[in-house]
Amino acid sequence: MELRLNRYNFSIRFTLSLLLFLVITSPLWSSQESLMFPRIESLNYSDLNYRQLQEDIKFYYRAAGAGKELPPLLFYSYKVTNGENIFSLASQAGLPYETVASLNRIPSSSTSLDGITVLLPSHAGVFFPTTPETDLEYIALSWRLKENSPVKELTIPAMKNESDSVRQSFYYFPGESFHDIERAFFLGILFSNPLPEGLVSSGYGLRQNPFTGHNKFHNGIDIAAPSGTAVFAAREGEIIGTGYNDIFGNYIEIQHEGGYKTFYGHLNKIFVELHSEVNSTMMIAEVGNTGRSTGPHLHFEIRRDGSARNPARLTPGLK
């Protein structure tokens, strides 16, 4: 009886390995065929495919821990229907949340997964597309490919629902997890509030210019506070600009890791010097009313590669 079970398990694993080989190597693999990954209907041991995934993950960790050759990298599909978030989904799957999020290109921890079909791999690690599109993917590949960490390139379908599956090339970093910057971005805490005692008076996006009356895109947010209120650096970095201009009055610009910059305008006093290093607990200036301003406030921007980003998405407390 035991011999028959061993043969049965071997047959399952051989079939799954063959399936993965065909997916990765066949350029004619269609969207419908890509849905032939073993499908998990429920994330519990009553589901045979879920049970097999758990066995595959167990074999992976045993081999990795012993420094032995890793078993084949296999994928299973699962449609999120029970309101799981990325953390509960990854926990039930027995995988790090970074693995599930990066493979399925989930941009942040607040992204709704309802109705999405995800892929669950049998190995831990992180996956990033060879052609990045999101800020998280750009950040990750900007430094990971320069490091000497192991990396593999493979082509697999990325599935967002049952009828939409496209083949994409990924870099796979076995056994790795998010870097501190990647984790902070994914969790939405990349920056701290530069003016915790203030109130947001004007948000990011299209608004009516208070001086011309015309609609114009506002590249940052305005945080109102009395003149002299302390302004802090939103993250550690290097001061790359200070000065005065007619629009923003006294200003500071800080360069941060990951290609990000923050900008602070309408300041009263500036307490930092060009090229000095700062951290997020450091007071860098005071709120003022300099430049073209309707009252004391801080104009705060986050930029990456010259393009403005919505500070409310990256900074807790700025809603």
C-alpha positions as CSV (number, residue, x, y, z in Angstrom):
1,M,0.0,0.0,0.0
2,E,2.8,2.4,0.9
3,L,4.6,1.6,-2.3
4,R,1.4,2.4,-4.3
5,L,1.1,5.8,-2.5
6,N,4.7,6.7,-3.2
7,R,4.1,6.0,-6.9
8,Y,1.0,8.1,-6.8
9,N,2.8,11.1,-5.2
10,F,5.6,10.7,-7.7
11,S,3.1,10.7,-10.6
12,I,1.5,13.9,-9.3
13,R,4.8,15.7,-8.9
14,F,6.1,14.5,-12.3
15,T,2.9,15.8,-14.0
16,L,3.1,19.2,-12.3
17,S,6.8,19.5,-13.2
18,L,6.0,18.7,-16.8
19,L,3.2,21.2,-16.8
20,L,5.5,24.0,-15.6
21,F,8.1,23.0,-18.2
22,L,5.6,23.4,-21.0
23,V,4.3,26.8,-19.6
24,I,7.8,28.3,-19.4
25,T,9.2,26.9,-22.7
26,S,6.3,26.9,-25.1
27,P,6.0,30.3,-27.0
28,L,2.6,29.1,-28.3
29,W,1.0,28.7,-24.8
30,S,-2.3,30.5,-25.0
31,S,-4.2,32.4,-22.3
32,Q,-6.7,29.6,-21.9
33,E,-4.0,27.0,-21.6
34,S,-2.2,29.0,-19.0
35,L,-5.3,28.5,-16.8
36,M,-4.3,24.9,-16.5
37,F,-2.2,25.5,-13.5
38,P,-3.5,23.2,-10.7
39,R,-6.4,25.2,-9.2
40,I,-6.9,25.5,-5.5
41,E,-10.6,26.0,-4.7
42,S,-10.1,26.4,-0.9
43,L,-7.1,27.2,1.2
44,N,-7.5,24.3,3.6
45,Y,-6.3,20.7,3.7
46,S,-9.6,19.3,2.4
47,D,-8.5,20.7,-1.0
48,L,-6.1,18.2,-2.6
49,N,-4.2,20.9,-4.6
50,Y,-3.8,23.0,-1.5
51,R,-2.4,20.0,0.3
52,Q,0.0,19.4,-2.5
53,L,1.2,23.0,-2.5
54,Q,1.9,22.7,1.2
55,E,4.0,19.6,0.6
56,D,5.9,21.3,-2.2
57,I,6.6,24.3,0.1
58,K,7.8,22.0,2.8
59,F,10.2,20.2,0.4
60,Y,11.5,23.6,-0.7
61,Y,12.3,24.8,2.9
62,R,13.9,21.5,3.8
63,A,16.2,21.6,0.7
64,A,17.0,25.3,1.2
65,G,17.7,24.8,4.9
66,A,20.0,21.9,4.2
67,G,21.8,23.6,1.3
68,K,20.6,20.9,-1.2
69,E,19.4,21.2,-4.7
70,L,15.9,22.9,-4.7
71,P,12.9,21.0,-6.0
72,P,11.1,22.3,-9.2
73,L,9.5,25.6,-8.9
74,L,5.7,25.0,-9.4
75,F,2.7,27.3,-9.5
76,Y,-0.9,26.9,-8.4
77,S,-3.8,29.2,-9.2
78,Y,-6.4,30.5,-6.6
79,K,-9.3,32.9,-7.1
80,V,-9.7,35.3,-4.1
81,T,-13.4,35.3,-3.2
82,N,-13.5,35.4,0.6
83,G,-12.3,39.0,1.2
84,E,-8.7,38.0,2.0
85,N,-6.1,40.7,2.1
86,I,-2.5,40.1,1.1
87,F,-1.4,39.1,4.6
88,S,-4.2,36.6,5.3
89,L,-3.9,35.1,1.8
90,A,-0.1,34.7,2.1
91,S,-0.5,33.3,5.6
92,Q,-3.0,30.6,4.6
93,A,-0.9,29.8,1.6
94,G,2.2,29.3,3.8
95,L,4.2,31.8,1.9
96,P,5.8,35.2,2.7
97,Y,3.5,38.1,1.7
98,E,6.4,39.5,-0.4
99,T,6.4,36.4,-2.5
100,V,2.7,36.5,-3.3
101,A,2.6,40.3,-3.8
102,S,5.6,40.6,-6.1
103,L,4.7,37.6,-8.3
104,N,1.1,38.9,-8.8
105,R,2.2,42.5,-9.1
106,I,0.1,43.7,-6.2
107,P,1.3,47.3,-5.8
108,S,0.4,47.9,-2.1
109,S,-1.0,46.3,1.0
110,S,-4.2,48.2,0.6
111,T,-5.0,46.8,-2.8
112,S,-8.3,44.9,-2.9
113,L,-7.9,41.3,-4.0
114,D,-11.5,40.3,-4.4
115,G,-12.2,38.4,-7.6
116,I,-8.5,38.3,-8.6
117,T,-7.0,35.0,-9.7
118,V,-3.5,34.8,-8.2
119,L,-0.6,32.4,-8.7
120,L,0.9,30.7,-5.6
121,P,4.5,29.4,-6.1
122,S,6.1,26.5,-4.3
123,H,9.2,28.5,-3.5
124,A,9.7,31.6,-1.3
125,G,11.5,34.6,-2.7
126,V,10.5,37.7,-4.7
127,F,9.6,38.1,-8.4
128,F,9.9,41.4,-10.4
129,P,9.0,41.8,-14.1
130,T,11.9,42.4,-16.4
131,T,9.9,45.4,-17.7
132,P,8.9,47.3,-14.6
133,E,5.8,49.5,-14.5
134,T,5.0,50.5,-10.9
135,D,7.1,52.5,-8.5
136,L,7.7,49.4,-6.4
137,E,9.1,47.5,-9.3
138,Y,11.3,50.3,-10.5
139,I,12.7,50.7,-6.9
140,A,13.4,47.0,-6.6
141,L,15.2,46.6,-9.9
142,S,17.2,49.8,-9.6
143,W,19.4,48.2,-7.0
144,R,18.7,44.4,-7.1
145,L,20.3,43.8,-10.5
146,K,23.4,45.6,-9.3
147,E,23.9,43.3,-6.3
148,N,25.5,39.9,-6.4
149,S,22.5,38.0,-5.1
150,P,21.3,35.0,-7.1
151,V,18.7,35.8,-9.8
152,K,16.9,33.7,-12.3
153,E,14.9,34.8,-15.3
154,L,11.7,33.0,-16.3
155,T,8.5,33.5,-18.2
156,I,5.2,32.8,-16.6
157,P,1.6,34.0,-17.0
158,A,0.4,36.8,-14.7
159,M,-3.3,36.3,-14.0
160,K,-5.7,39.0,-12.8
161,N,-8.9,37.2,-13.5
162,E,-10.1,34.0,-15.2
163,S,-10.1,35.4,-18.7
164,D,-7.1,37.8,-18.6
165,S,-3.8,36.0,-18.6
166,V,-0.6,37.3,-20.3
167,R,2.9,35.9,-20.4
168,Q,5.5,38.0,-18.7
169,S,9.2,37.7,-18.1
170,F,10.2,37.9,-14.4
171,Y,13.4,38.1,-12.5
172,Y,13.2,35.6,-9.6
173,F,15.3,36.2,-6.5
174,P,15.2,32.9,-4.5
175,G,14.7,33.1,-0.8
176,E,14.8,36.9,-0.7
177,S,12.2,39.3,0.9
178,F,11.5,43.0,0.5
179,H,14.3,45.5,1.2
180,D,13.4,48.1,3.8
181,I,12.6,50.7,1.1
182,E,10.4,48.2,-0.8
183,R,8.6,47.2,2.3
184,A,7.9,50.8,3.4
185,F,6.6,51.6,-0.1
186,F,4.3,48.5,-0.1
187,L,3.0,49.2,3.3
188,G,2.4,52.9,2.4
189,I,4.8,54.3,5.1
190,L,7.7,55.4,2.9
191,F,7.6,58.9,4.3
192,S,6.6,60.4,7.7
193,N,4.4,63.5,8.1
194,P,6.7,66.6,7.8
195,L,4.2,68.7,9.7
196,P,2.3,66.6,12.2
197,E,0.8,69.6,14.0
198,G,-0.8,70.9,10.7
199,L,-4.0,70.3,8.8
200,V,-4.2,69.6,5.1
201,S,-5.8,72.6,3.5
202,S,-5.3,71.7,-0.2
203,G,-4.8,68.3,-1.7
204,Y,-2.9,66.8,-4.6
205,G,-4.5,67.1,-8.1
206,L,-6.5,69.5,-10.2
207,R,-7.7,72.5,-8.2
208,Q,-8.7,76.2,-8.7
209,N,-5.6,78.4,-8.5
210,P,-6.3,80.9,-5.6
211,F,-4.6,83.7,-7.5
212,T,-5.8,83.3,-11.1
213,G,-9.1,81.5,-10.5
214,H,-8.1,79.0,-13.3
215,N,-7.9,75.2,-12.8
216,K,-4.4,74.0,-12.5
217,F,-2.8,70.7,-11.3
218,H,-1.4,71.0,-7.8
219,N,1.8,68.8,-7.6
220,G,1.8,68.6,-3.8
221,I,-0.3,69.2,-0.8
222,D,-0.6,72.3,1.4
223,I,-0.6,71.8,5.2
224,A,-1.7,74.8,7.2
225,A,-0.2,75.7,10.6
226,P,0.8,78.9,12.4
227,S,4.1,80.6,11.4
228,G,7.0,79.2,13.3
229,T,5.6,75.6,13.6
230,A,8.4,73.0,13.3
231,V,8.8,71.3,9.9
232,F,10.6,67.9,9.9
233,A,12.3,66.0,7.1
234,A,9.9,63.3,5.8
235,R,12.7,60.7,5.5
236,E,16.4,60.5,5.9
237,G,18.4,61.9,3.0
238,E,20.7,64.6,1.7
239,I,19.9,68.3,1.3
240,I,20.3,69.0,-2.4
241,G,18.6,72.4,-2.6
242,T,17.8,75.4,-0.5
243,G,17.0,79.0,-1.5
244,Y,14.2,81.3,-2.5
245,N,11.9,81.7,-5.5
246,D,8.9,83.9,-6.2
247,I,6.4,81.0,-6.2
248,F,7.5,78.9,-3.2
249,G,9.5,81.5,-1.2
250,N,12.0,79.9,1.0
251,Y,12.3,76.2,0.1
252,I,14.3,73.0,0.8
253,E,14.7,70.0,-1.5
254,I,15.9,66.6,-0.1
255,Q,17.2,63.6,-2.1
256,H,16.2,60.1,-0.7
257,E,17.1,56.6,-1.5
258,G,15.2,54.9,-4.3
259,G,15.2,58.0,-6.6
260,Y,12.8,60.0,-4.5
261,K,12.9,63.7,-3.6
262,T,10.8,65.8,-1.2
263,F,10.2,69.5,-1.5
264,Y,9.2,72.0,1.2
265,G,8.0,75.5,0.3
266,H,6.8,78.8,1.8
267,L,9.2,78.4,4.8
268,N,9.9,81.1,7.3
269,K,13.3,79.9,8.5
270,I,15.7,77.2,7.2
271,F,17.9,75.3,9.7
272,V,19.9,73.0,7.4
273,E,22.7,73.5,4.9
274,L,23.3,72.3,1.4
275,H,24.7,68.7,1.2
276,S,24.0,68.0,4.9
277,E,22.5,64.7,5.9
278,V,19.1,64.6,7.7
279,N,16.8,62.0,9.2
280,S,13.1,62.0,9.8
281,T,13.3,63.2,13.4
282,M,15.3,66.3,12.4
283,M,13.7,69.8,12.4
284,I,14.7,71.4,9.1
285,A,12.6,74.6,9.0
286,E,9.7,76.6,10.3
287,V,6.3,77.1,8.6
288,G,6.1,80.5,6.9
289,N,4.2,82.7,4.4
290,T,6.9,83.4,2.0
291,G,6.5,83.5,-1.8
292,R,3.1,83.4,-3.4
293,S,1.0,82.3,-0.5
294,T,-2.4,83.0,0.9
295,G,-1.4,82.3,4.6
296,P,1.0,80.4,6.7
297,H,1.4,76.8,5.4
298,L,3.8,74.2,4.1
299,H,3.8,73.2,0.5
300,F,5.0,69.6,0.5
301,E,5.8,67.5,-2.6
302,I,7.2,64.0,-3.3
303,R,8.8,63.4,-6.6
304,R,10.4,60.5,-8.4
305,D,12.5,60.8,-11.5
306,G,11.1,64.3,-12.0
307,S,7.4,63.3,-11.8
308,A,5.2,64.3,-8.9
309,R,3.6,61.6,-6.7
310,N,0.6,61.9,-4.4
311,P,2.0,62.4,-0.9
312,A,-1.2,61.0,0.7
313,R,-0.4,57.6,-0.8
314,L,3.0,57.5,0.7
315,T,2.7,59.3,4.0
316,P,0.5,58.2,6.9
317,G,-1.7,60.9,8.3
318,L,-1.9,62.9,5.0
319,K,-5.4,62.0,3.9
